[in-house]
C-alpha cells in the first residue's frame, strides 16, 4: 500500500497492542542512492540489534514470543520482497500477538530504524507528510491550459482546456483599422480563454483540497491572468514555474519539487524566527523537552515545533497518558510511569490526536539552540 494520507498515520496511532508491544520498521530502499547489497546489510543489522536488545528485556513469555515473531516476519518479508521493491522507502508495522501487519511504500527514504514499543512509531510518516505538500501546477498559454496534481513525488494530469484563439495579425487594411479590429477580437477571445482557465482553477482547487498552487505562464500574459483569480485561488498561490502546456510531466514534477523545497525552507525559517522572538521577549512560547512536555500535558500548546530527527527516551503515565522526560512517578496520578523509546514521538502522536499544528524543521536551525523542541502557547506562561 502506498503511503499518501494523514488518515494512515491516525489509524496507526489509534491501534492499541497493550499488554503486548508493537514493532515499527523503517528502511531506506532507494536503490539510486544505495546498492541492494547495502540495503540488505542494513535490514539484517537492524534485526540482529533488535534480537540482542530483546535478550536484556524483562518480558513475559507471550510478549517475548510476539516480538520475536515480528522480527521473523520482517526478515521473511525483506528476504522475499526487497529485490523487486520499487519505492524509495519501506515501513512495516506489526504485532503478532494482535495479528497486526501493515506494509507501506514510502515516497522518500527514511532513516533506518526498528523500534519495539507499546505504540507504533509514526514520526517518520508525519515528517514525510510535512515534506510533501499537495500541489496543483496550473500551466497556461494563449491557446491551452492544463492542471497537474503533484503529491508524494508523483505527478498526475488532472484536466486540460483548449480554446480557439488566433495568432496575432500583421497590420493591414485602410491605415491599419481592419487589423486593429481583428486585434480587439483576438484580445477578447484571449481574455475569455483566461477567464475559463481561472474559473476551472478555482473549481479544481476546491474539489481536490490542494495546499499550494504553482503557475506556469508567460510574463506578458500574467498581468491579465492574475486579477481573474478568485480570492481563494490567490490564497493558495505560492509561486511561478517555467513549465508550460506541452512540457513533459517529469519536467513539471522536477520544477515543482525544487520550488516546494525552497518555499518550505523559507516557511520553516520564518516560523523559527517568530518562535525565537516570542520566546526571548517572554511571550506565549516555551522551549526545551521538559517544559514543552509539561505544557502539552496541561493542554496549553497551540503549535508544536520540533527539529527533524530529534529524539529522546522518556516516560509515559499508563493512567493519564502524561508525558515526561524522566519522572519515575506521575505527579498527577502517583503511579509508576513506563519507559518509552522516543518521548518526542509520543508528543507528536498527542499533537496529531488533538489536532495541534505540528512543524518539524530541517537542520541546521536556530531551534537547536533552544533544546530542539518548543511550542507556541495559548496563554503567556506564569512566572
Secondary structure by P-SEA (a helix, b strand, c coil): cccccaaaaaaaaacccccbbbbbbbbbcccccccaaaaaaaaaaaaaaaaaaaaaccccaaaaaaaaaaaaaaaaaaacccccccccbbbbbbbcccbbbbbbbbccccccccccccccccaaaaaaaaaccbbbbbbbcccbbbbbbbcccbbbbccccccccccccccccccaaaaaaaaaaaaaaaaaaaaaaaaaaaaaaaaccccbbbbbccccccccccccccaaaaaaccccccccccccaaaaaaaaaaaaaaaaaaaaaaaaaaaaaaaaacccccccaaaaaaaaaaccccbbbbcccbbbbbcccccccccccccccccccccbbbbbccaaaaaaaaaaaaccbbbbbcccccccccccbbbbbcccccc
